[in-house]
Amino acid sequence: MFKWIISCLLLGSVAFGAQINWAKDFQSGMALAKGQNKPVLFVFSRHTCKYCVLLEETTFKDQKVIEMLNSRFVPIISYTDENDYTPNHLYTPGTPAIWFLYPSSEPMFQPLMGAVDAQNFLKALTIVDEEFKNSTNGKAK
């Protein structure tokens, strides 16, 4: 009986897969990024946006994307239709807007706009990760 329960638990965890460990909110995510000296993935999104939903249902469910985000980044998502906090300097008129930030909250690059497929998103994550490592110890220049 014990083996059966363990098997069910293991199968359940594989079936549901891992998820992105989103920060609770912008402020706590930035504090975590500073403490761990990691770059931030900040997504400005909306539940009723077709491309936001596409991004969340495809790219953000890809296991390689999830693993890389959870290990090397602090992921934060802000929903405009939930009135989540978004700093003025990261506001964009369109969604989804995908920002990569230094722990200081300064943008590393201009935002990626729209849904990005998992393969290209992984390429972007690799570029951002390398840029962050090559910057002055991950601090904005």
Rosetta constraint file for C-alpha pairs under 8 A:
AtomPair CA 1 CA 5 HARMONIC 6.43 0.50
AtomPair CA 2 CA 6 HARMONIC 6.34 0.50
AtomPair CA 3 CA 7 HARMONIC 6.08 0.50
AtomPair CA 4 CA 8 HARMONIC 6.24 0.50
AtomPair CA 5 CA 9 HARMONIC 6.25 0.50
AtomPair CA 6 CA 10 HARMONIC 6.18 0.50
AtomPair CA 7 CA 11 HARMONIC 6.08 0.50
AtomPair CA 8 CA 12 HARMONIC 5.97 0.50
AtomPair CA 9 CA 13 HARMONIC 6.28 0.50
AtomPair CA 10 CA 14 HARMONIC 6.36 0.50
AtomPair CA 11 CA 15 HARMONIC 6.01 0.50
AtomPair CA 12 CA 16 HARMONIC 6.15 0.50
AtomPair CA 13 CA 17 HARMONIC 5.75 0.50
AtomPair CA 13 CA 18 HARMONIC 7.72 0.50
AtomPair CA 14 CA 18 HARMONIC 7.91 0.50
AtomPair CA 17 CA 63 HARMONIC 7.67 0.50
AtomPair CA 18 CA 63 HARMONIC 7.05 0.50
AtomPair CA 18 CA 66 HARMONIC 7.09 0.50
AtomPair CA 19 CA 61 HARMONIC 7.04 0.50
AtomPair CA 19 CA 66 HARMONIC 6.29 0.50
AtomPair CA 20 CA 60 HARMONIC 7.26 0.50
AtomPair CA 20 CA 66 HARMONIC 5.32 0.50
AtomPair CA 20 CA 67 HARMONIC 7.93 0.50
AtomPair CA 20 CA 69 HARMONIC 6.98 0.50
AtomPair CA 20 CA 70 HARMONIC 6.20 0.50
AtomPair CA 20 CA 75 HARMONIC 7.54 0.50
AtomPair CA 21 CA 70 HARMONIC 6.07 0.50
AtomPair CA 21 CA 75 HARMONIC 6.86 0.50
AtomPair CA 22 CA 74 HARMONIC 7.42 0.50
AtomPair CA 22 CA 75 HARMONIC 5.11 0.50
AtomPair CA 22 CA 76 HARMONIC 5.33 0.50
AtomPair CA 22 CA 77 HARMONIC 6.86 0.50
AtomPair CA 23 CA 28 HARMONIC 6.67 0.50
AtomPair CA 23 CA 29 HARMONIC 4.95 0.50
AtomPair CA 23 CA 74 HARMONIC 7.08 0.50
AtomPair CA 23 CA 75 HARMONIC 6.12 0.50
AtomPair CA 23 CA 76 HARMONIC 5.18 0.50
AtomPair CA 23 CA 77 HARMONIC 7.62 0.50
AtomPair CA 24 CA 28 HARMONIC 6.48 0.50
AtomPair CA 24 CA 29 HARMONIC 6.85 0.50
AtomPair CA 24 CA 76 HARMONIC 7.63 0.50
AtomPair CA 25 CA 29 HARMONIC 6.03 0.50
AtomPair CA 25 CA 76 HARMONIC 6.75 0.50
AtomPair CA 25 CA 77 HARMONIC 7.61 0.50
AtomPair CA 25 CA 78 HARMONIC 7.64 0.50
AtomPair CA 25 CA 84 HARMONIC 7.82 0.50
AtomPair CA 25 CA 85 HARMONIC 7.61 0.50
AtomPair CA 26 CA 30 HARMONIC 6.12 0.50
AtomPair CA 26 CA 76 HARMONIC 6.30 0.50
AtomPair CA 26 CA 77 HARMONIC 7.76 0.50
AtomPair CA 26 CA 78 HARMONIC 7.60 0.50
AtomPair CA 26 CA 85 HARMONIC 6.69 0.50
AtomPair CA 26 CA 86 HARMONIC 7.27 0.50
AtomPair CA 27 CA 31 HARMONIC 6.26 0.50
AtomPair CA 28 CA 32 HARMONIC 6.16 0.50
AtomPair CA 29 CA 33 HARMONIC 6.18 0.50
AtomPair CA 29 CA 74 HARMONIC 6.47 0.50
AtomPair CA 29 CA 75 HARMONIC 7.33 0.50
AtomPair CA 29 CA 76 HARMONIC 6.31 0.50
AtomPair CA 30 CA 34 HARMONIC 6.20 0.50
AtomPair CA 30 CA 40 HARMONIC 7.55 0.50
AtomPair CA 30 CA 74 HARMONIC 7.89 0.50
AtomPair CA 30 CA 103 HARMONIC 6.07 0.50
AtomPair CA 30 CA 104 HARMONIC 7.54 0.50
AtomPair CA 30 CA 105 HARMONIC 7.04 0.50
AtomPair CA 31 CA 35 HARMONIC 6.15 0.50
AtomPair CA 31 CA 103 HARMONIC 7.85 0.50
AtomPair CA 32 CA 36 HARMONIC 6.04 0.50
AtomPair CA 32 CA 74 HARMONIC 7.25 0.50
AtomPair CA 33 CA 37 HARMONIC 5.36 0.50
AtomPair CA 33 CA 38 HARMONIC 4.99 0.50
AtomPair CA 33 CA 39 HARMONIC 6.48 0.50
AtomPair CA 33 CA 40 HARMONIC 6.62 0.50
AtomPair CA 33 CA 73 HARMONIC 7.76 0.50
AtomPair CA 33 CA 74 HARMONIC 5.90 0.50
AtomPair CA 33 CA 103 HARMONIC 5.19 0.50
AtomPair CA 34 CA 38 HARMONIC 6.90 0.50
AtomPair CA 34 CA 103 HARMONIC 4.97 0.50
AtomPair CA 34 CA 104 HARMONIC 7.23 0.50
AtomPair CA 37 CA 103 HARMONIC 6.58 0.50
AtomPair CA 37 CA 138 HARMONIC 6.50 0.50
AtomPair CA 38 CA 72 HARMONIC 6.51 0.50
AtomPair CA 38 CA 73 HARMONIC 5.52 0.50
AtomPair CA 38 CA 74 HARMONIC 6.52 0.50
AtomPair CA 38 CA 102 HARMONIC 7.52 0.50
AtomPair CA 38 CA 103 HARMONIC 6.57 0.50
AtomPair CA 38 CA 138 HARMONIC 7.08 0.50
AtomPair CA 39 CA 72 HARMONIC 7.46 0.50
AtomPair CA 39 CA 73 HARMONIC 5.24 0.50
AtomPair CA 39 CA 74 HARMONIC 6.38 0.50
AtomPair CA 39 CA 100 HARMONIC 6.88 0.50
AtomPair CA 39 CA 101 HARMONIC 5.77 0.50
AtomPair CA 39 CA 102 HARMONIC 5.14 0.50
AtomPair CA 39 CA 103 HARMONIC 5.95 0.50
AtomPair CA 39 CA 128 HARMONIC 8.00 0.50
AtomPair CA 39 CA 129 HARMONIC 7.44 0.50
AtomPair CA 39 CA 132 HARMONIC 6.70 0.50
AtomPair CA 39 CA 138 HARMONIC 7.35 0.50
AtomPair CA 40 CA 73 HARMONIC 5.43 0.50
AtomPair CA 40 CA 74 HARMONIC 4.72 0.50
AtomPair CA 40 CA 75 HARMONIC 5.79 0.50
AtomPair CA 40 CA 76 HARMONIC 7.24 0.50
AtomPair CA 40 CA 99 HARMONIC 7.92 0.50
AtomPair CA 40 CA 100 HARMONIC 5.57 0.50
AtomPair CA 40 CA 101 HARMONIC 4.90 0.50
AtomPair CA 40 CA 102 HARMONIC 6.31 0.50
AtomPair CA 40 CA 103 HARMONIC 6.67 0.50
AtomPair CA 41 CA 69 HARMONIC 7.96 0.50
AtomPair CA 41 CA 73 HARMONIC 6.49 0.50
AtomPair CA 41 CA 74 HARMONIC 6.13 0.50
AtomPair CA 41 CA 75 HARMONIC 4.69 0.50
AtomPair CA 41 CA 76 HARMONIC 6.07 0.50
AtomPair CA 41 CA 98 HARMONIC 7.10 0.50
AtomPair CA 41 CA 99 HARMONIC 5.89 0.50
AtomPair CA 41 CA 100 HARMONIC 4.87 0.50
AtomPair CA 41 CA 101 HARMONIC 6.51 0.50
AtomPair CA 42 CA 75 HARMONIC 6.10 0.50
AtomPair CA 42 CA 76 HARMONIC 4.83 0.50
AtomPair CA 42 CA 77 HARMONIC 5.70 0.50
AtomPair CA 42 CA 78 HARMONIC 7.62 0.50
AtomPair CA 42 CA 98 HARMONIC 5.97 0.50
AtomPair CA 42 CA 99 HARMONIC 4.98 0.50
AtomPair CA 42 CA 100 HARMONIC 6.20 0.50
AtomPair CA 42 CA 101 HARMONIC 7.21 0.50
AtomPair CA 43 CA 75 HARMONIC 8.00 0.50
AtomPair CA 43 CA 76 HARMONIC 6.32 0.50
AtomPair CA 43 CA 77 HARMONIC 4.65 0.50
AtomPair CA 43 CA 78 HARMONIC 6.17 0.50
AtomPair CA 43 CA 96 HARMONIC 6.69 0.50
AtomPair CA 43 CA 97 HARMONIC 5.76 0.50
AtomPair CA 43 CA 98 HARMONIC 4.66 0.50
AtomPair CA 43 CA 99 HARMONIC 6.16 0.50
AtomPair CA 44 CA 77 HARMONIC 6.11 0.50
AtomPair CA 44 CA 78 HARMONIC 5.06 0.50
AtomPair CA 44 CA 79 HARMONIC 6.21 0.50
AtomPair CA 44 CA 80 HARMONIC 7.27 0.50
AtomPair CA 44 CA 86 HARMONIC 7.74 0.50
AtomPair CA 44 CA 91 HARMONIC 7.67 0.50
AtomPair CA 44 CA 92 HARMONIC 7.89 0.50
AtomPair CA 44 CA 95 HARMONIC 6.29 0.50
AtomPair CA 44 CA 96 HARMONIC 5.56 0.50
AtomPair CA 44 CA 97 HARMONIC 5.05 0.50
AtomPair CA 44 CA 98 HARMONIC 6.48 0.50
AtomPair CA 44 CA 99 HARMONIC 7.97 0.50
AtomPair CA 45 CA 49 HARMONIC 7.56 0.50
AtomPair CA 45 CA 52 HARMONIC 5.93 0.50
AtomPair CA 45 CA 77 HARMONIC 7.00 0.50
AtomPair CA 45 CA 78 HARMONIC 5.93 0.50
AtomPair CA 45 CA 79 HARMONIC 4.80 0.50
AtomPair CA 45 CA 80 HARMONIC 6.25 0.50
AtomPair CA 45 CA 95 HARMONIC 5.34 0.50
AtomPair CA 45 CA 96 HARMONIC 4.76 0.50
AtomPair CA 45 CA 97 HARMONIC 6.77 0.50
AtomPair CA 46 CA 52 HARMONIC 6.34 0.50
AtomPair CA 46 CA 78 HARMONIC 7.99 0.50
AtomPair CA 46 CA 79 HARMONIC 4.92 0.50
AtomPair CA 46 CA 80 HARMONIC 5.41 0.50
AtomPair CA 46 CA 81 HARMONIC 5.75 0.50
AtomPair CA 46 CA 95 HARMONIC 6.71 0.50
AtomPair CA 46 CA 96 HARMONIC 7.22 0.50
AtomPair CA 47 CA 52 HARMONIC 6.92 0.50
AtomPair CA 47 CA 53 HARMONIC 6.63 0.50
AtomPair CA 47 CA 79 HARMONIC 7.02 0.50
AtomPair CA 47 CA 81 HARMONIC 6.83 0.50
AtomPair CA 48 CA 52 HARMONIC 7.77 0.50
AtomPair CA 48 CA 53 HARMONIC 7.50 0.50
AtomPair CA 49 CA 53 HARMONIC 6.26 0.50
AtomPair CA 49 CA 95 HARMONIC 7.03 0.50
AtomPair CA 49 CA 96 HARMONIC 7.75 0.50
AtomPair CA 50 CA 54 HARMONIC 6.24 0.50
AtomPair CA 51 CA 55 HARMONIC 6.05 0.50
AtomPair CA 51 CA 95 HARMONIC 7.63 0.50
AtomPair CA 51 CA 96 HARMONIC 6.77 0.50
AtomPair CA 51 CA 114 HARMONIC 6.06 0.50
AtomPair CA 51 CA 115 HARMONIC 5.33 0.50
AtomPair CA 52 CA 56 HARMONIC 6.28 0.50
AtomPair CA 52 CA 95 HARMONIC 6.68 0.50
AtomPair CA 52 CA 96 HARMONIC 5.25 0.50
AtomPair CA 52 CA 114 HARMONIC 7.26 0.50
AtomPair CA 52 CA 115 HARMONIC 6.53 0.50
AtomPair CA 53 CA 57 HARMONIC 5.98 0.50
AtomPair CA 54 CA 58 HARMONIC 5.98 0.50
AtomPair CA 54 CA 59 HARMONIC 7.82 0.50
AtomPair CA 54 CA 115 HARMONIC 6.54 0.50
AtomPair CA 55 CA 59 HARMONIC 5.31 0.50
AtomPair CA 55 CA 60 HARMONIC 6.28 0.50
AtomPair CA 55 CA 115 HARMONIC 4.96 0.50
AtomPair CA 55 CA 116 HARMONIC 6.64 0.50
AtomPair CA 55 CA 117 HARMONIC 7.47 0.50
AtomPair CA 56 CA 60 HARMONIC 4.85 0.50
AtomPair CA 56 CA 61 HARMONIC 6.76 0.50
AtomPair CA 57 CA 61 HARMONIC 6.05 0.50
AtomPair CA 58 CA 62 HARMONIC 6.50 0.50
AtomPair CA 58 CA 117 HARMONIC 7.35 0.50
AtomPair CA 58 CA 118 HARMONIC 7.30 0.50
AtomPair CA 59 CA 65 HARMONIC 7.04 0.50
AtomPair CA 59 CA 116 HARMONIC 7.06 0.50
AtomPair CA 59 CA 117 HARMONIC 5.59 0.50
AtomPair CA 59 CA 118 HARMONIC 4.52 0.50
AtomPair CA 59 CA 121 HARMONIC 7.51 0.50
AtomPair CA 60 CA 65 HARMONIC 6.54 0.50
AtomPair CA 60 CA 66 HARMONIC 6.58 0.50
AtomPair CA 60 CA 118 HARMONIC 7.67 0.50
AtomPair CA 61 CA 65 HARMONIC 7.47 0.50
AtomPair CA 61 CA 66 HARMONIC 6.84 0.50
AtomPair CA 62 CA 66 HARMONIC 6.19 0.50
AtomPair CA 62 CA 118 HARMONIC 6.55 0.50
AtomPair CA 63 CA 67 HARMONIC 6.07 0.50
AtomPair CA 64 CA 68 HARMONIC 6.17 0.50
AtomPair CA 64 CA 122 HARMONIC 7.72 0.50
AtomPair CA 65 CA 69 HARMONIC 6.04 0.50
AtomPair CA 65 CA 118 HARMONIC 6.79 0.50
AtomPair CA 65 CA 121 HARMONIC 7.62 0.50
AtomPair CA 65 CA 122 HARMONIC 6.20 0.50
AtomPair CA 66 CA 70 HARMONIC 5.99 0.50
AtomPair CA 67 CA 71 HARMONIC 6.09 0.50
AtomPair CA 68 CA 72 HARMONIC 5.79 0.50
AtomPair CA 68 CA 73 HARMONIC 7.37 0.50
AtomPair CA 68 CA 125 HARMONIC 7.79 0.50
AtomPair CA 69 CA 73 HARMONIC 4.96 0.50
AtomPair CA 69 CA 74 HARMONIC 6.96 0.50
AtomPair CA 69 CA 75 HARMONIC 6.68 0.50
AtomPair CA 70 CA 74 HARMONIC 6.99 0.50
AtomPair CA 70 CA 75 HARMONIC 7.52 0.50
AtomPair CA 72 CA 129 HARMONIC 7.42 0.50
AtomPair CA 78 CA 84 HARMONIC 5.34 0.50
AtomPair CA 78 CA 85 HARMONIC 6.69 0.50
AtomPair CA 78 CA 86 HARMONIC 6.60 0.50
AtomPair CA 79 CA 83 HARMONIC 6.46 0.50
AtomPair CA 79 CA 84 HARMONIC 5.54 0.50
AtomPair CA 80 CA 84 HARMONIC 6.11 0.50
AtomPair CA 86 CA 90 HARMONIC 6.66 0.50
AtomPair CA 86 CA 91 HARMONIC 6.58 0.50
AtomPair CA 87 CA 91 HARMONIC 6.62 0.50
AtomPair CA 90 CA 99 HARMONIC 7.82 0.50
AtomPair CA 92 CA 97 HARMONIC 6.89 0.50
AtomPair CA 94 CA 113 HARMONIC 7.57 0.50
AtomPair CA 95 CA 113 HARMONIC 6.85 0.50
AtomPair CA 95 CA 114 HARMONIC 6.50 0.50
AtomPair CA 96 CA 113 HARMONIC 5.88 0.50
AtomPair CA 96 CA 114 HARMONIC 5.14 0.50
AtomPair CA 96 CA 115 HARMONIC 6.91 0.50
AtomPair CA 97 CA 111 HARMONIC 5.82 0.50
AtomPair CA 97 CA 112 HARMONIC 5.82 0.50
AtomPair CA 97 CA 113 HARMONIC 4.74 0.50
AtomPair CA 97 CA 114 HARMONIC 6.47 0.50
AtomPair CA 98 CA 111 HARMONIC 5.15 0.50
AtomPair CA 98 CA 112 HARMONIC 4.93 0.50
AtomPair CA 98 CA 113 HARMONIC 6.25 0.50
AtomPair CA 98 CA 114 HARMONIC 7.91 0.50
AtomPair CA 99 CA 107 HARMONIC 6.83 0.50
AtomPair CA 99 CA 108 HARMONIC 7.95 0.50
AtomPair CA 99 CA 109 HARMONIC 7.33 0.50
AtomPair CA 99 CA 110 HARMONIC 7.01 0.50
AtomPair CA 99 CA 111 HARMONIC 4.64 0.50
AtomPair CA 99 CA 112 HARMONIC 6.61 0.50
AtomPair CA 100 CA 107 HARMONIC 5.93 0.50
AtomPair CA 100 CA 108 HARMONIC 5.67 0.50
AtomPair CA 100 CA 109 HARMONIC 6.55 0.50
AtomPair CA 100 CA 111 HARMONIC 7.24 0.50
AtomPair CA 100 CA 128 HARMONIC 7.29 0.50
AtomPair CA 101 CA 105 HARMONIC 5.39 0.50
AtomPair CA 101 CA 106 HARMONIC 5.48 0.50
AtomPair CA 101 CA 107 HARMONIC 4.38 0.50
AtomPair CA 101 CA 108 HARMONIC 5.22 0.50
AtomPair CA 101 CA 109 HARMONIC 7.80 0.50
AtomPair CA 102 CA 106 HARMONIC 5.45 0.50
AtomPair CA 102 CA 107 HARMONIC 6.28 0.50
AtomPair CA 102 CA 108 HARMONIC 6.27 0.50
AtomPair CA 102 CA 132 HARMONIC 7.71 0.50
AtomPair CA 102 CA 138 HARMONIC 6.80 0.50
AtomPair CA 102 CA 139 HARMONIC 6.33 0.50
AtomPair CA 102 CA 140 HARMONIC 6.01 0.50
AtomPair CA 103 CA 138 HARMONIC 7.67 0.50
AtomPair CA 103 CA 139 HARMONIC 6.96 0.50
AtomPair CA 103 CA 140 HARMONIC 7.97 0.50
AtomPair CA 104 CA 139 HARMONIC 7.24 0.50
AtomPair CA 104 CA 140 HARMONIC 6.93 0.50
AtomPair CA 106 CA 140 HARMONIC 6.90 0.50
AtomPair CA 108 CA 128 HARMONIC 7.96 0.50
AtomPair CA 108 CA 140 HARMONIC 7.84 0.50
AtomPair CA 116 CA 120 HARMONIC 6.51 0.50
AtomPair CA 116 CA 121 HARMONIC 5.90 0.50
AtomPair CA 117 CA 121 HARMONIC 6.00 0.50
AtomPair CA 118 CA 122 HARMONIC 6.02 0.50
AtomPair CA 119 CA 123 HARMONIC 6.54 0.50
AtomPair CA 120 CA 124 HARMONIC 6.30 0.50
AtomPair CA 121 CA 125 HARMONIC 6.15 0.50
AtomPair CA 122 CA 126 HARMONIC 6.19 0.50
AtomPair CA 123 CA 127 HARMONIC 6.34 0.50
AtomPair CA 124 CA 128 HARMONIC 6.17 0.50
AtomPair CA 125 CA 129 HARMONIC 5.96 0.50
AtomPair CA 126 CA 130 HARMONIC 6.18 0.50
AtomPair CA 127 CA 131 HARMONIC 6.11 0.50
AtomPair CA 128 CA 132 HARMONIC 6.00 0.50
AtomPair CA 129 CA 133 HARMONIC 6.23 0.50
AtomPair CA 130 CA 134 HARMONIC 6.11 0.50
AtomPair CA 131 CA 135 HARMONIC 6.05 0.50
AtomPair CA 132 CA 137 HARMONIC 7.52 0.50
AtomPair CA 132 CA 138 HARMONIC 5.04 0.50
AtomPair CA 132 CA 139 HARMONIC 7.93 0.50
AtomPair CA 133 CA 137 HARMONIC 6.44 0.50
AtomPair CA 133 CA 138 HARMONIC 5.92 0.50
AtomPair CA 134 CA 138 HARMONIC 7.39 0.50
AtomPair CA 135 CA 139 HARMONIC 6.53 0.50
AtomPair CA 135 CA 140 HARMONIC 7.24 0.50
AtomPair CA 135 CA 141 HARMONIC 7.12 0.50
AtomPair CA 136 CA 140 HARMONIC 7.14 0.50
AtomPair CA 136 CA 141 HARMONIC 6.70 0.50
